[in-house]
Amino acid sequence: MSGGAGGFTYAWTGPNGFTSASQDLTAIFYGTYVLTVTDANGCSLTDSVYVDALLIALANAGNDTVLCSSGNSSILTGIGTSPAIYSWTDTLGNVLSNTTTLNLASGAGNGTYIFTVNNAGCIDSDTVTVTINALPTADAGPDQEILLGQSVTIGGNPTAVGSSTVTWTPASFLDNANSFNPLATPDSTTFFIVNVIDVNGCVNTDTMQVSVFPTIIFPNGFSPNGDGPNDTWILDFIEFFPDCEVSVFNRWGQPVFYSKGYDIPWDGTYDGKPVTVGTYYYVILLNHPLFPDAFTGPLTILR
């Protein structure tokens, strides 16, 4: 306390820890204020007064938030007195929004954001701290190719890091769906998805494909006689190998058919005319890493 007019001293207390030794108060908040007046002899009296508010400004920026960097924007929503003027700013005073919502763009980093409510000059602010965690590593590894009945190890190097948990789907073709690098034995071409969750609860995914190629057996004859069935040389599964080369030779080694790719099956003709009945010989290059060697064999034409 300090000396005042007429040898009196004044001590004010009020809301939110307010204190003052002034005789008169200005620019104060609403609430109850207690005044103690003490004279030079140490005698004192205490009285109180309630100051009402014609206008109120209240701001609530919400709870501190932890987000995962999903690549999408995140939205902060403030709650404030209405009607009022609203603003979101950063700690440098840059105005980021003039509404109750703040759109944190993709890739926004950690930071503290301030929500301010201005009700005709009555101003209140609140802050919220946003922590954005990076997504965990998720690498399903490169696509793979196998023959039907074979197995292959899938996943990255590494598929995930740290104490992340891993789940693969579909699990039915895997020896362990929670392994970083499971053994896959699909019976047909299959997409595998790895789902990775880190210690922060952030989730990331990646996909890979295991292409399954069937056992190749080519028919050793056909009958191009115009009756419908077997009029052309149908090569099963040849559509899996668009870069294949198919050659047919007569018994003297002369070529009677060649095709790069096999979109149109051979109809048993050469130079527009039917070849004679008999045995021919085929050489088929699939031009694929799983089948580096040529397929060869006899081909009988019947009519």
Kinemage of the C-alpha trace (Angstrom):
@kinemage 1
@onewidth
@group {chain A} dominant
@subgroup {mainchain}
@vectorlist {calphas} color= white
{ca met a 1} P 0.000 0.000 0.000
{ca ser a 2} L 1.069 3.563 -0.560
{ca gly a 3} L -0.010 6.921 0.789
{ca gly a 4} L -3.056 8.540 -0.745
{ca ala a 5} L -5.048 11.787 -0.451
{ca gly a 6} L -5.706 12.912 3.138
{ca gly a 7} L -3.210 10.406 4.539
{ca phe a 8} L -5.264 7.413 3.514
{ca thr a 9} L -3.936 4.375 1.712
{ca tyr a 10} L -5.956 2.208 -0.661
{ca ala a 11} L -5.747 -1.484 -1.495
{ca trp a 12} L -7.917 -2.988 -4.241
{ca thr a 13} L -8.302 -6.663 -5.050
{ca gly a 14} L -10.370 -8.073 -7.887
{ca pro a 15} L -10.932 -10.841 -10.444
{ca asn a 16} L -8.067 -12.831 -11.906
{ca gly a 17} L -5.590 -11.733 -9.186
{ca phe a 18} L -6.151 -8.022 -9.793
{ca thr a 19} L -4.540 -5.617 -7.257
{ca ser a 20} L -4.152 -1.862 -7.207
{ca ala a 21} L -3.170 0.884 -4.746
{ca ser a 22} L -4.909 3.635 -6.740
{ca gln a 23} L -7.810 5.584 -5.327
{ca asp a 24} L -9.778 5.293 -8.575
{ca leu a 25} L -9.840 2.393 -11.000
{ca thr a 26} L -10.162 2.571 -14.783
{ca ala a 27} L -10.168 0.020 -17.639
{ca ile a 28} L -11.071 -2.905 -15.409
{ca phe a 29} L -12.818 -6.197 -16.077
{ca tyr a 30} L -16.255 -7.008 -14.789
{ca gly a 31} L -16.558 -8.752 -11.434
{ca thr a 32} L -16.385 -8.011 -7.698
{ca tyr a 33} L -13.754 -5.600 -6.418
{ca val a 34} L -12.817 -5.242 -2.735
{ca leu a 35} L -11.391 -1.939 -1.363
{ca thr a 36} L -9.574 -1.607 1.937
{ca val a 37} L -8.919 1.997 3.150
{ca thr a 38} L -6.404 2.555 5.941
{ca asp a 39} L -5.779 5.883 7.728
{ca ala a 40} L -2.580 7.179 9.242
{ca asn a 41} L -3.390 5.551 12.570
{ca gly a 42} L -3.664 2.111 10.998
{ca cys a 43} L -7.438 1.981 11.214
{ca ser a 44} L -9.078 0.431 8.161
{ca leu a 45} L -12.442 -0.200 6.576
{ca thr a 46} L -13.322 -2.659 3.828
{ca asp a 47} L -16.087 -2.475 1.234
{ca ser a 48} L -16.825 -4.144 -2.093
{ca val a 49} L -18.448 -3.242 -5.366
{ca tyr a 50} L -19.628 -5.386 -8.276
{ca val a 51} L -18.801 -4.063 -11.722
{ca asp a 52} L -21.223 -5.336 -14.351
{ca ala a 53} L -20.353 -5.712 -18.009
{ca leu a 54} L -22.342 -4.247 -20.829
{ca leu a 55} L -20.238 -6.233 -23.344
{ca ile a 56} L -18.446 -9.541 -22.938
{ca ala a 57} L -15.733 -11.079 -25.131
{ca leu a 58} L -14.867 -14.727 -24.590
{ca ala a 59} L -12.457 -16.748 -26.768
{ca asn a 60} L -11.797 -20.488 -26.713
{ca ala a 61} L -9.262 -21.809 -29.221
{ca gly a 62} L -9.854 -25.417 -28.194
{ca asn a 63} L -7.535 -28.011 -26.735
{ca asp a 64} L -3.948 -28.473 -27.814
{ca thr a 65} L -3.957 -30.817 -30.786
{ca val a 66} L -1.708 -33.565 -32.111
{ca leu a 67} L -2.214 -34.370 -35.814
{ca cys a 68} L -0.738 -36.757 -38.338
{ca ser a 69} L 0.628 -35.273 -41.527
{ca ser a 70} L -1.909 -36.866 -43.839
{ca gly a 71} L -1.213 -34.642 -46.819
{ca asn a 72} L -4.633 -33.073 -46.360
{ca ser a 73} L -5.477 -29.795 -44.653
{ca ser a 74} L -6.542 -29.660 -40.993
{ca ile a 75} L -9.082 -27.269 -39.481
{ca leu a 76} L -8.958 -25.502 -36.120
{ca thr a 77} L -12.296 -24.170 -34.856
{ca gly a 78} L -12.514 -21.437 -32.224
{ca ile a 79} L -15.550 -20.702 -30.070
{ca gly a 80} L -16.261 -17.070 -29.271
{ca thr a 81} L -18.860 -14.531 -28.206
{ca ser a 82} L -21.300 -13.700 -30.960
{ca pro a 83} L -21.644 -11.278 -32.619
{ca ala a 84} L -18.001 -10.251 -32.694
{ca ile a 85} L -14.960 -9.853 -34.928
{ca tyr a 86} L -12.778 -12.963 -35.019
{ca ser a 87} L -9.196 -13.554 -36.053
{ca trp a 88} L -6.555 -16.266 -35.999
{ca thr a 89} L -2.912 -15.174 -35.856
{ca asp a 90} L 0.451 -16.830 -35.413
{ca thr a 91} L 2.943 -15.876 -32.717
{ca leu a 92} L 4.457 -13.274 -35.063
{ca gly a 93} L 1.134 -11.475 -35.363
{ca asn a 94} L 0.404 -12.567 -38.937
{ca val a 95} L -3.336 -12.771 -39.528
{ca leu a 96} L -4.181 -16.233 -40.855
{ca ser a 97} L -7.978 -16.131 -40.806
{ca asn a 98} L -10.806 -13.697 -40.080
{ca thr a 99} L -13.362 -16.350 -39.177
{ca thr a 100} L -13.783 -18.804 -36.313
{ca thr a 101} L -11.998 -21.473 -38.362
{ca leu a 102} L -8.362 -21.779 -39.380
{ca asn a 103} L -7.436 -24.044 -42.267
{ca leu a 104} L -3.947 -25.426 -41.730
{ca ala a 105} L -2.705 -26.202 -45.220
{ca ser a 106} L -1.126 -29.510 -46.109
{ca gly a 107} L 2.401 -29.670 -44.770
{ca ala a 108} L 1.879 -27.027 -42.053
{ca gly a 109} L 4.323 -27.556 -39.231
{ca asn a 110} L 4.149 -27.454 -35.464
{ca gly a 111} L 3.085 -24.115 -34.026
{ca thr a 112} L 1.022 -22.031 -31.642
{ca tyr a 113} L -2.033 -20.233 -32.974
{ca ile a 114} L -3.973 -17.421 -31.299
{ca phe a 115} L -7.761 -17.013 -31.550
{ca thr a 116} L -9.009 -13.488 -30.766
{ca val a 117} L -12.570 -12.235 -30.192
{ca asn a 118} L -13.280 -8.504 -30.429
{ca asn a 119} L -16.724 -7.487 -29.232
{ca ala a 120} L -16.993 -3.714 -29.791
{ca gly a 121} L -13.586 -3.150 -28.201
{ca cys a 122} L -13.861 -5.857 -25.543
{ca ile a 123} L -11.110 -8.287 -26.531
{ca asp a 124} L -10.260 -11.792 -25.400
{ca ser a 125} L -7.699 -14.247 -26.801
{ca asp a 126} L -6.863 -17.906 -26.372
{ca thr a 127} L -4.043 -20.023 -27.780
{ca val a 128} L -3.790 -23.577 -29.067
{ca thr a 129} L -0.623 -25.526 -29.750
{ca val a 130} L -0.622 -27.866 -32.760
{ca thr a 131} L 1.883 -30.694 -33.073
{ca ile a 132} L 2.019 -32.405 -36.469
{ca asn a 133} L 3.737 -35.797 -36.614
{ca ala a 134} L 5.146 -37.158 -39.855
{ca leu a 135} L 3.579 -40.278 -41.311
{ca pro a 136} L 5.485 -43.510 -40.701
{ca thr a 137} L 7.537 -45.187 -43.411
{ca ala a 138} L 5.477 -47.656 -45.438
{ca asp a 139} L 7.207 -49.472 -48.297
{ca ala a 140} L 5.545 -52.552 -49.747
{ca gly a 141} L 8.550 -53.148 -51.965
{ca pro a 142} L 8.780 -53.647 -55.728
{ca asp a 143} L 6.285 -55.604 -57.792
{ca gln a 144} L 7.184 -59.274 -58.199
{ca glu a 145} L 6.558 -61.996 -60.789
{ca ile a 146} L 6.339 -65.712 -60.042
{ca leu a 147} L 5.153 -68.920 -61.632
{ca leu a 148} L 2.010 -70.568 -60.291
{ca gly a 149} L 2.923 -72.566 -57.158
{ca gln a 150} L 6.002 -70.529 -56.334
{ca ser a 151} L 6.488 -68.243 -53.312
{ca val a 152} L 8.186 -64.863 -53.005
{ca thr a 153} L 9.190 -62.585 -50.134
{ca ile a 154} L 7.475 -59.201 -50.326
{ca gly a 155} L 8.045 -55.879 -48.580
{ca gly a 156} L 10.559 -53.061 -48.602
{ca asn a 157} L 14.041 -52.741 -47.193
{ca pro a 158} L 12.782 -51.840 -44.666
{ca thr a 159} L 9.005 -52.036 -44.939
{ca ala a 160} L 8.690 -49.907 -41.769
{ca val a 161} L 11.026 -48.482 -39.135
{ca gly a 162} L 11.203 -48.387 -35.363
{ca ser a 163} L 8.444 -49.932 -33.288
{ca ser a 164} L 5.760 -49.510 -35.934
{ca thr a 165} L 3.225 -52.304 -36.332
{ca val a 166} L 2.561 -53.821 -39.736
{ca thr a 167} L -0.520 -55.501 -41.187
{ca trp a 168} L -0.707 -56.949 -44.721
{ca thr a 169} L -3.858 -57.704 -46.686
{ca pro a 170} L -5.043 -60.024 -48.084
{ca ala a 171} L -3.640 -62.252 -45.355
{ca ser a 172} L -4.802 -65.556 -46.852
{ca phe a 173} L -1.780 -65.833 -49.193
{ca leu a 174} L 0.836 -64.894 -46.566
{ca asp a 175} L 2.741 -66.913 -43.970
{ca asn a 176} L 2.555 -64.002 -41.472
{ca ala a 177} L 0.404 -60.940 -42.157
{ca asn a 178} L 2.184 -58.986 -39.378
{ca ser a 179} L 5.712 -59.621 -40.619
{ca phe a 180} L 7.712 -56.790 -42.157
{ca asn a 181} L 8.632 -59.149 -45.022
{ca pro a 182} L 6.164 -62.033 -45.279
{ca leu a 183} L 6.322 -64.953 -47.708
{ca ala a 184} L 3.557 -64.702 -50.328
{ca thr a 185} L 2.106 -67.654 -52.259
{ca pro a 186} L -0.839 -66.305 -54.259
{ca asp a 187} L -2.674 -68.528 -56.717
{ca ser a 188} L -3.366 -65.633 -59.091
{ca thr a 189} L -2.108 -62.102 -59.662
{ca thr a 190} L -2.725 -60.240 -56.397
{ca phe a 191} L -2.326 -56.709 -55.032
{ca phe a 192} L -0.946 -56.635 -51.482
{ca ile a 193} L -1.463 -53.645 -49.187
{ca val a 194} L 0.748 -52.940 -46.176
{ca asn a 195} L -0.739 -50.840 -43.362
{ca val a 196} L 1.806 -49.277 -40.957
{ca ile a 197} L 0.920 -47.669 -37.606
{ca asp a 198} L 3.603 -45.881 -35.550
{ca val a 199} L 3.806 -45.116 -31.835
{ca asn a 200} L 1.943 -41.822 -32.385
{ca gly a 201} L -1.014 -43.616 -33.964
{ca cys a 202} L -0.236 -42.189 -37.400
{ca val a 203} L -1.047 -44.495 -40.314
{ca asn a 204} L 0.500 -44.923 -43.748
{ca thr a 205} L -0.048 -47.505 -46.490
{ca asp a 206} L 1.642 -48.776 -49.637
{ca thr a 207} L 0.821 -51.395 -52.259
{ca met a 208} L 2.629 -53.859 -54.477
{ca gln a 209} L 1.594 -56.547 -56.959
{ca val a 210} L 2.638 -60.156 -57.301
{ca ser a 211} L 1.959 -61.265 -60.876
{ca val a 212} L 1.364 -65.008 -61.150
{ca phe a 213} L 2.092 -66.680 -64.494
{ca pro a 214} L 0.636 -70.090 -65.302
{ca thr a 215} L 2.498 -73.177 -66.409
{ca ile a 216} L 2.864 -72.939 -70.182
{ca ile a 217} L 1.870 -75.907 -72.348
{ca phe a 218} L 1.262 -75.287 -76.039
{ca pro a 219} L -1.092 -77.503 -78.092
{ca asn a 220} L 0.679 -79.744 -80.608
{ca gly a 221} L -1.978 -79.736 -83.306
{ca phe a 222} L -5.135 -78.218 -84.799
{ca ser a 223} L -7.472 -78.827 -87.736
{ca pro a 224} L -8.082 -75.796 -89.958
{ca asn a 225} L -10.858 -77.394 -92.025
{ca gly a 226} L -13.480 -74.667 -91.630
{ca asp a 227} L -15.843 -76.607 -89.404
{ca gly a 228} L -15.470 -74.199 -86.473
{ca pro a 229} L -13.656 -76.075 -83.672
{ca asn a 230} L -9.852 -75.977 -83.744
{ca asp a 231} L -9.734 -73.954 -86.951
{ca thr a 232} L -6.893 -71.858 -85.538
{ca trp a 233} L -3.895 -72.587 -83.349
{ca ile a 234} L -4.969 -71.288 -79.924
{ca leu a 235} L -2.082 -70.677 -77.523
{ca asp a 236} L -3.322 -70.638 -73.948
{ca phe a 237} L -2.174 -67.690 -71.796
{ca ile a 238} L -0.264 -66.108 -74.678
{ca glu a 239} L -2.013 -62.819 -73.838
{ca phe a 240} L 0.270 -62.562 -70.783
{ca phe a 241} L 3.215 -62.133 -73.143
{ca pro a 242} L 2.557 -59.284 -75.589
{ca asp a 243} L 6.204 -59.271 -76.732
{ca cys a 244} L 6.285 -62.932 -77.692
{ca glu a 245} L 7.531 -64.210 -81.057
{ca val a 246} L 5.835 -67.223 -82.630
{ca ser a 247} L 7.440 -69.027 -85.565
{ca val a 248} L 6.354 -72.176 -87.437
{ca phe a 249} L 8.580 -74.086 -89.867
{ca asn a 250} L 7.966 -76.942 -92.282
{ca arg a 251} L 10.047 -80.112 -92.142
{ca trp a 252} L 12.688 -78.545 -94.357
{ca gly a 253} L 13.137 -75.640 -91.929
{ca gln a 254} L 11.378 -73.108 -94.127
{ca pro a 255} L 9.225 -70.556 -92.246
{ca val a 256} L 5.488 -70.771 -92.933
{ca phe a 257} L 4.331 -68.449 -90.137
{ca tyr a 258} L 5.770 -65.683 -87.955
{ca ser a 259} L 4.109 -63.271 -85.565
{ca lys a 260} L 5.457 -60.645 -83.175
{ca gly a 261} L 2.818 -60.844 -80.484
{ca tyr a 262} L -0.044 -63.237 -81.098
{ca asp a 263} L -3.183 -61.149 -81.408
{ca ile a 264} L -4.376 -63.132 -84.466
{ca pro a 265} L -3.982 -66.943 -84.118
{ca trp a 266} L -2.506 -68.822 -87.057
{ca asp a 267} L -5.152 -70.293 -89.355
{ca gly a 268} L -2.907 -72.842 -91.073
{ca thr a 269} L -2.238 -70.823 -94.190
{ca tyr a 270} L 0.907 -69.565 -95.852
{ca asp a 271} L 0.885 -66.743 -98.346
{ca gly a 272} L -2.927 -66.889 -98.293
{ca lys a 273} L -3.141 -70.598 -99.128
{ca pro a 274} L -3.721 -73.611 -96.812
{ca val a 275} L -0.576 -75.490 -95.925
{ca thr a 276} L -0.557 -79.233 -96.535
{ca val a 277} L -1.506 -81.749 -93.868
{ca gly a 278} L 1.509 -82.928 -91.919
{ca thr a 279} L 3.900 -82.142 -89.125
{ca tyr a 280} L 5.441 -78.726 -88.647
{ca tyr a 281} L 7.687 -77.354 -85.929
{ca tyr a 282} L 7.188 -74.317 -83.744
{ca val a 283} L 9.612 -72.042 -81.917
{ca ile a 284} L 8.040 -69.698 -79.386
{ca leu a 285} L 9.977 -66.993 -77.561
{ca leu a 286} L 7.948 -65.445 -74.743
{ca asn a 287} L 10.603 -62.751 -74.208
{ca his a 288} L 9.958 -62.698 -70.475
{ca pro a 289} L 12.440 -63.055 -67.564
{ca leu a 290} L 10.513 -65.992 -66.132
{ca phe a 291} L 10.798 -67.834 -69.457
{ca pro a 292} L 14.253 -67.116 -70.888
{ca asp a 293} L 14.342 -70.234 -73.082
{ca ala a 294} L 12.413 -70.876 -76.278
{ca phe a 295} L 9.534 -73.374 -76.353
{ca thr a 296} L 9.865 -75.810 -79.245
{ca gly a 297} L 7.953 -78.827 -80.447
{ca pro a 298} L 6.075 -80.519 -83.291
{ca leu a 299} L 2.774 -79.170 -84.568
{ca thr a 300} L 0.451 -81.467 -86.528
{ca ile a 301} L -2.090 -80.064 -88.960
{ca leu a 302} L -5.124 -82.215 -89.742
{ca arg a 303} L -8.017 -81.548 -92.094
